[in-house]
Amino acid sequence: MFRPAPRLRTGRRPRGGPPAACLLAAALAACACAPGAPAAAPETTVTSAAAAPATPDADALRRADRPELPDPDAPIPKNAARVAKDLEETTAALYDAVDAWVDGGAKTPPPEPVALLALHHQRIHRALARRPALAERVFDRLPERLARSARDNVTAIRGLLSLARPTDDPDRFRIRPPRPPGELMRHFKRAERRFGVAWEVLAAVMFVETKFGRVRSPSHTGAKGPMQFMPRTWEAYGMGGDIHDTGDAVLAAANYLRASGAPRDYRRALYAYNHSYAYVDAVQAYARQIKRDRRAYYAYYNWQVFILTTKGERRVSGPGIG
C-alpha cells in the first residue's frame, strides 16, 4: 500500500457527472502487472557542521509535495481493512491528480501520477473481481459513495472476465496509445448531438471494446476498429466512413445504438451491440460512473490493457511496458 502525502488543495468539487467482449475477450482477464520504474526518491543534501543548510532545488520540493506513487506491480493487500484503506487513498490521490491534469488541459501522455495511480486503482478492482467474498468485506468498510463505485467496477470486471477466452498468440495484439481524452470526448458529444445517444454510454462502449482505441487488432470474429464493428454491420451503419477512424466509428456506434432502441431502451440497444448481458451490465456500470463524476472518465482512460494467455496473464500497455 502506498501512503499519500497530505493533500494541499481542499474543497474541490467533483467534475460532473466505459473492457472488451468482442476484441478484448482475452484482454479482459489478466490481473498481473509488469514491473516498472518506481518514482524517484527525494534528493539528500549533505552539509558539513560549519556550513549552512542548502536550499532544496525546485525538483526536490515538487517531489516532496506529491504523494508517494505505487509501483506498477505494487502488491495488492489481502486483508479487507487494508484493501479498503488502499482503495480509498488511491482513489482520492488519483482524482486529485486528474483534477490537476485536466486543469492543465489533459495533454497526453498523462503525467506519471495519473498513470501510476490509475493503474493501481484498476489492479485493486481486478483483484477484488476475482475474490467475491473479500470484495464484499471491502465494500462494507468503504464510504457509501466509494462503495457504490467500487461495486459497479468490480461487478463489471467480473462479468467481463466470464466472457474471456485465453489466447495462445498474445503477440497478435497490436497496441498503440489512445487519442487524447479531450479529442475523444468531442467525438462522443458530437455523436450524442446527432443521434441522441448519451456520450457517457459511447465512452463506456469504446472503453469496453478497445480501452479507448489502444487495441488495434481485429477480434477473433473479425470485428474491426476502435468501436469493433463487423464489416457487414459497418456497411449498414458506417455512413460511408472509415471503420478505423475514431470519429467515424463513434458516429456509427451511435447510429447503430439509436436504430437498436437507444436512448429509449439502452439495455436493448447494448444487447444488440453485443449479445451478452454481462457486457450490457458492464457498459451501463461504467457509463453510470462517468455520469456521476466526470473524473471517472479520465481515470478509465488511464486503465490499461490486460491479456489472458494460455500461459498466464499479461499487461501489455501502460507504465513499465516498452
SEFI-35315 format. One record per residue (C-alpha): residue number from 1; residue in three letters; y, z, x. Coordinates in nm, 3 decimals. Example, Ala and Ser with C-alpha at 12.3 -4.5 7.8 and 13.67 -1.06 7.14 Angstrom:
   n res       v       w       u
   1 ALA  -0.450   0.780   1.230
   2 SER  -0.106   0.714   1.367
REM end
This chain:
   n res       v       w       u
   1 MET   0.000   0.000   0.000
   2 PHE   0.348  -0.071   0.130
   3 ARG   0.635   0.164   0.057
   4 PRO   0.969   0.005  -0.028
   5 ALA   1.280   0.146   0.129
   6 PRO   1.531   0.287  -0.120
   7 ARG   1.697   0.005  -0.312
   8 LEU   2.071  -0.016  -0.269
   9 ARG   2.152  -0.218  -0.582
  10 THR   2.130  -0.035  -0.911
  11 GLY   2.199  -0.101  -1.274
  12 ARG   2.088  -0.466  -1.271
  13 ARG   1.969  -0.607  -1.599
  14 PRO   1.664  -0.830  -1.629
  15 ARG   1.738  -1.202  -1.635
  16 GLY   1.647  -1.343  -1.969
  17 GLY   1.361  -1.375  -2.138
  18 PRO   0.277  -2.016  -1.688
  19 PRO  -0.364  -2.124  -1.341
  20 ALA  -0.581  -2.446  -1.375
  21 ALA  -0.850  -2.510  -1.632
  22 CYS  -0.868  -2.884  -1.568
  23 LEU  -0.794  -2.935  -1.197
  24 LEU  -0.792  -2.578  -1.074
  25 ALA  -1.108  -2.453  -1.240
  26 ALA  -1.233  -2.393  -0.887
  27 ALA  -0.898  -2.274  -0.761
  28 LEU  -0.866  -2.002  -1.022
  29 ALA  -1.145  -1.783  -0.900
  30 ALA  -1.052  -1.683  -0.545
  31 CYS  -0.919  -1.342  -0.453
  32 ALA  -0.943  -1.330  -0.074
  33 CYS  -0.640  -1.394   0.140
  34 ALA  -0.594  -1.549   0.480
  35 PRO  -0.418  -1.326   0.733
  36 GLY  -0.058  -1.390   0.816
  37 ALA   0.207  -1.254   1.044
  38 PRO   0.345  -0.911   0.949
  39 ALA   0.716  -0.857   0.907
  40 ALA   0.898  -0.791   1.231
  41 ALA   0.940  -0.426   1.322
  42 PRO   1.290  -0.289   1.386
  43 GLU   1.400  -0.313   1.747
  44 THR   1.421   0.004   1.954
  45 THR   1.720   0.066   2.177
  46 VAL   1.655   0.268   2.492
  47 THR   1.950   0.472   2.621
  48 SER   1.998   0.694   2.921
  49 ALA   2.108   1.055   2.886
  50 ALA   2.456   0.968   3.008
  51 ALA   2.502   0.653   2.803
  52 ALA   2.645   0.640   2.451
  53 PRO   2.401   0.517   2.184
  54 ALA   2.407   0.141   2.146
  55 THR   2.529  -0.012   1.820
  56 PRO   2.240  -0.177   1.634
  57 ASP   2.272  -0.553   1.600
  58 ALA   2.311  -0.721   1.262
  59 ASP   1.947  -0.837   1.251
  60 ALA   1.824  -0.484   1.313
  61 LEU   2.045  -0.350   1.034
  62 ARG   1.914  -0.610   0.792
  63 ARG   1.556  -0.525   0.883
  64 ALA   1.624  -0.154   0.837
  65 ASP   1.774  -0.210   0.491
  66 ARG   1.494  -0.424   0.349
  67 PRO   1.161  -0.294   0.221
  68 GLU   0.855  -0.291   0.442
  69 LEU   0.673  -0.605   0.339
  70 PRO   0.300  -0.629   0.271
  71 ASP   0.086  -0.846   0.496
  72 PRO  -0.069  -1.149   0.324
  73 ASP  -0.411  -0.981   0.349
  74 ALA  -0.299  -0.623   0.287
  75 PRO  -0.586  -0.426   0.129
  76 ILE  -0.563  -0.353  -0.243
  77 PRO  -0.623   0.016  -0.323
  78 LYS  -0.937   0.105  -0.521
  79 ASN  -0.810   0.426  -0.678
  80 ALA  -0.637   0.379  -1.016
  81 ALA  -0.341   0.603  -0.935
  82 ARG  -0.279   0.426  -0.605
  83 VAL  -0.314   0.081  -0.759
  84 ALA  -0.067   0.174  -1.034
  85 LYS   0.181   0.302  -0.776
  86 ASP   0.134  -0.009  -0.561
  87 LEU   0.186  -0.239  -0.859
  88 GLU   0.493  -0.053  -0.981
  89 GLU   0.654  -0.053  -0.636
  90 THR   0.560  -0.414  -0.567
  91 THR   0.699  -0.537  -0.899
  92 ALA   1.028  -0.352  -0.854
  93 ALA   1.072  -0.480  -0.498
  94 LEU   0.970  -0.834  -0.598
  95 TYR   1.218  -0.850  -0.884
  96 ASP   1.496  -0.719  -0.661
  97 ALA   1.409  -0.988  -0.406
  98 VAL   1.402  -1.250  -0.682
  99 ASP   1.746  -1.138  -0.800
 100 ALA   1.888  -1.184  -0.452
 101 TRP   1.716  -1.523  -0.414
 102 VAL   1.841  -1.653  -0.749
 103 ASP   2.192  -1.520  -0.683
 104 GLY   2.187  -1.733  -0.368
 105 GLY   2.082  -2.046  -0.555
 106 ALA   1.699  -2.007  -0.535
 107 LYS   1.680  -2.255  -0.250
 108 THR   1.340  -2.346  -0.108
 109 PRO   1.144  -2.242   0.078
 110 PRO   1.166  -1.894  -0.076
 111 PRO   1.270  -1.611   0.156
 112 GLU   0.998  -1.408   0.321
 113 PRO   1.036  -1.100   0.095
 114 VAL   0.988  -1.310  -0.219
 115 ALA   0.688  -1.498  -0.078
 116 LEU   0.505  -1.190   0.054
 117 LEU   0.579  -0.963  -0.241
 118 ALA   0.479  -1.231  -0.493
 119 LEU   0.150  -1.288  -0.310
 120 HIS   0.074  -0.915  -0.309
 121 HIS   0.171  -0.898  -0.677
 122 GLN  -0.071  -1.182  -0.752
 123 ARG  -0.352  -1.029  -0.549
 124 ILE  -0.324  -0.694  -0.727
 125 HIS  -0.362  -0.865  -1.064
 126 ARG  -0.653  -1.078  -0.941
 127 ALA  -0.831  -0.768  -0.811
 128 LEU  -0.787  -0.594  -1.146
 129 ALA  -0.914  -0.901  -1.331
 130 ARG  -1.247  -0.856  -1.153
 131 ARG  -1.267  -0.482  -1.228
 132 PRO  -1.206  -0.426  -1.602
 133 ALA  -1.275  -0.052  -1.602
 134 LEU  -1.034   0.008  -1.313
 135 ALA  -0.776  -0.215  -1.482
 136 GLU  -0.779  -0.001  -1.797
 137 ARG  -0.723   0.316  -1.594
 138 VAL  -0.436   0.147  -1.412
 139 PHE  -0.272   0.030  -1.736
 140 ASP  -0.280   0.390  -1.864
 141 ARG  -0.078   0.502  -1.562
 142 LEU   0.195   0.238  -1.581
 143 PRO   0.525   0.250  -1.770
 144 GLU   0.488   0.081  -2.109
 145 ARG   0.674  -0.240  -2.025
 146 LEU   0.494  -0.290  -1.695
 147 ALA   0.159  -0.204  -1.854
 148 ARG   0.210  -0.475  -2.115
 149 SER   0.297  -0.730  -1.848
 150 ALA   0.003  -0.629  -1.627
 151 ARG  -0.239  -0.650  -1.919
 152 ASP  -0.117  -1.001  -2.001
 153 ASN  -0.154  -1.115  -1.640
 154 VAL  -0.495  -0.958  -1.587
 155 THR  -0.634  -1.088  -1.917
 156 ALA  -0.506  -1.438  -1.841
 157 ILE  -0.662  -1.441  -1.493
 158 ARG  -0.992  -1.303  -1.623
 159 GLY  -1.011  -1.572  -1.888
 160 LEU  -0.938  -1.847  -1.641
 161 LEU  -1.193  -1.709  -1.397
 162 SER  -1.452  -1.761  -1.671
 163 LEU  -1.374  -2.134  -1.653
 164 ALA  -1.403  -2.156  -1.275
 165 ARG  -1.660  -2.379  -1.112
 166 PRO  -1.722  -2.344  -0.737
 167 THR  -1.665  -2.645  -0.516
 168 ASP  -1.872  -2.743  -0.214
 169 ASP  -1.586  -2.955  -0.079
 170 PRO  -1.269  -2.742  -0.055
 171 ASP  -1.109  -2.993   0.180
 172 ARG  -1.073  -3.237  -0.109
 173 PHE  -0.785  -3.029  -0.246
 174 ARG  -0.452  -3.175  -0.141
 175 ILE  -0.180  -2.911  -0.133
 176 ARG   0.191  -2.957  -0.093
 177 PRO   0.499  -2.739  -0.154
 178 PRO   0.629  -2.744  -0.510
 179 ARG   0.964  -2.888  -0.609
 180 PRO   1.246  -2.628  -0.618
 181 PRO   1.231  -2.392  -0.917
 182 GLY   1.573  -2.491  -1.045
 183 GLU   1.476  -2.858  -1.045
 184 LEU   1.156  -2.780  -1.235
 185 MET   1.345  -2.572  -1.489
 186 ARG   1.581  -2.864  -1.554
 187 HIS   1.278  -3.084  -1.631
 188 PHE   1.133  -2.820  -1.865
 189 LYS   1.460  -2.774  -2.052
 190 ARG   1.522  -3.148  -2.083
 191 ALA   1.178  -3.184  -2.241
 192 GLU   1.249  -2.889  -2.469
 193 ARG   1.569  -3.053  -2.593
 194 ARG   1.390  -3.382  -2.659
 195 PHE   1.067  -3.260  -2.821
 196 GLY   1.137  -2.903  -2.932
 197 VAL   0.862  -2.751  -2.716
 198 ALA   0.971  -2.424  -2.555
 199 TRP   1.046  -2.463  -2.186
 200 GLU   0.855  -2.143  -2.114
 201 VAL   0.537  -2.298  -2.258
 202 LEU   0.582  -2.613  -2.050
 203 ALA   0.636  -2.399  -1.738
 204 ALA   0.322  -2.199  -1.818
 205 VAL   0.114  -2.517  -1.862
 206 MET   0.229  -2.651  -1.525
 207 PHE   0.164  -2.313  -1.365
 208 VAL  -0.191  -2.305  -1.501
 209 GLU  -0.268  -2.667  -1.424
 210 THR  -0.139  -2.712  -1.069
 211 LYS   0.055  -2.400  -0.967
 212 PHE   0.382  -2.583  -1.031
 213 GLY   0.266  -2.902  -0.863
 214 ARG   0.118  -2.754  -0.546
 215 VAL  -0.221  -2.914  -0.609
 216 ARG  -0.202  -3.293  -0.594
 217 SER  -0.571  -3.380  -0.615
 218 PRO  -0.737  -3.530  -0.924
 219 SER  -0.958  -3.292  -1.118
 220 HIS  -1.337  -3.328  -1.125
 221 THR  -1.291  -3.501  -1.462
 222 GLY  -1.027  -3.743  -1.332
 223 ALA  -0.711  -3.575  -1.466
 224 LYS  -0.407  -3.652  -1.253
 225 GLY  -0.054  -3.543  -1.178
 226 PRO   0.135  -3.212  -1.198
 227 MET   0.053  -3.171  -1.571
 228 GLN  -0.308  -3.301  -1.538
 229 PHE  -0.334  -3.599  -1.771
 230 MET  -0.639  -3.811  -1.819
 231 PRO  -0.534  -4.174  -1.761
 232 ARG  -0.613  -4.286  -2.118
 233 THR  -0.415  -3.997  -2.264
 234 TRP  -0.129  -4.086  -2.034
 235 GLU  -0.129  -4.441  -2.170
 236 ALA  -0.070  -4.298  -2.517
 237 TYR   0.186  -4.028  -2.435
 238 GLY   0.333  -4.108  -2.092
 239 MET   0.605  -4.333  -2.238
 240 GLY   0.573  -4.581  -1.952
 241 GLY   0.640  -4.322  -1.682
 242 ASP   0.464  -4.234  -1.358
 243 ILE   0.179  -3.986  -1.404
 244 HIS   0.259  -3.833  -1.064
 245 ASP   0.633  -3.796  -1.125
 246 THR   0.724  -3.440  -1.220
 247 GLY   0.994  -3.525  -1.470
 248 ASP   0.785  -3.795  -1.639
 249 ALA   0.481  -3.567  -1.653
 250 VAL   0.672  -3.278  -1.811
 251 LEU   0.818  -3.509  -2.077
 252 ALA   0.472  -3.649  -2.151
 253 ALA   0.327  -3.299  -2.185
 254 ALA   0.600  -3.205  -2.432
 255 ASN   0.538  -3.531  -2.620
 256 TYR   0.164  -3.457  -2.642
 257 LEU   0.210  -3.094  -2.745
 258 ARG   0.460  -3.193  -3.014
 259 ALA   0.219  -3.455  -3.150
 260 SER  -0.059  -3.191  -3.149
 261 GLY   0.131  -2.930  -3.353
 262 ALA   0.397  -2.762  -3.137
 263 PRO   0.627  -2.586  -3.192
 264 ARG   0.492  -2.501  -3.537
 265 ASP   0.144  -2.415  -3.406
 266 TYR   0.128  -2.363  -3.031
 267 ARG  -0.233  -2.246  -3.033
 268 ARG  -0.347  -2.567  -3.199
 269 ALA  -0.135  -2.778  -2.963
 270 LEU  -0.255  -2.600  -2.649
 271 TYR  -0.619  -2.619  -2.761
 272 ALA  -0.573  -2.994  -2.797
 273 TYR  -0.436  -2.998  -2.440
 274 ASN  -0.742  -2.813  -2.312
 275 HIS  -1.038  -2.723  -2.534
 276 SER  -1.067  -2.360  -2.428
 277 TYR  -0.923  -2.055  -2.599
 278 ALA  -0.924  -1.877  -2.263
 279 TYR  -0.686  -2.150  -2.147
 280 VAL  -0.475  -2.117  -2.462
 281 ASP  -0.453  -1.740  -2.427
 282 ALA  -0.356  -1.764  -2.060
 283 VAL  -0.078  -2.017  -2.118
 284 GLN   0.062  -1.813  -2.404
 285 ALA   0.046  -1.490  -2.199
 286 TYR   0.235  -1.642  -1.908
 287 ALA   0.489  -1.806  -2.138
 288 ARG   0.541  -1.471  -2.310
 289 GLN   0.614  -1.302  -1.976
 290 ILE   0.866  -1.569  -1.877
 291 LYS   1.040  -1.537  -2.213
 292 ARG   1.062  -1.157  -2.182
 293 ASP   1.209  -1.167  -1.832
 294 ARG   1.308  -1.488  -1.657
 295 ARG   1.235  -1.330  -1.320
 296 ALA   0.867  -1.368  -1.411
 297 TYR   0.915  -1.746  -1.384
 298 TYR   1.032  -1.710  -1.024
 299 ALA   0.751  -1.464  -0.949
 300 TYR   0.487  -1.703  -1.089
 301 TYR   0.650  -1.988  -0.899
 302 ASN   0.555  -1.798  -0.582
 303 TRP   0.194  -1.724  -0.683
 304 GLN  -0.043  -1.922  -0.464
 305 VAL  -0.347  -2.150  -0.492
 306 PHE  -0.690  -1.989  -0.457
 307 ILE  -1.016  -2.184  -0.445
 308 LEU  -1.365  -2.065  -0.525
 309 THR  -1.612  -2.241  -0.299
 310 THR  -1.990  -2.225  -0.283
 311 LYS  -1.948  -2.020   0.035
 312 GLY  -1.684  -1.779  -0.086
 313 GLU  -1.320  -1.762  -0.185
 314 ARG  -1.020  -1.909  -0.005
 315 ARG  -0.645  -1.909  -0.040
 316 VAL  -0.509  -2.250   0.054
 317 SER  -0.133  -2.211   0.014
 318 GLY   0.141  -1.964   0.093
 319 PRO   0.218  -1.719   0.377
 320 GLY  -0.006  -1.749   0.678
 321 ILE  -0.151  -2.087   0.578
 322 GLY  -0.073  -2.366   0.821
REM end
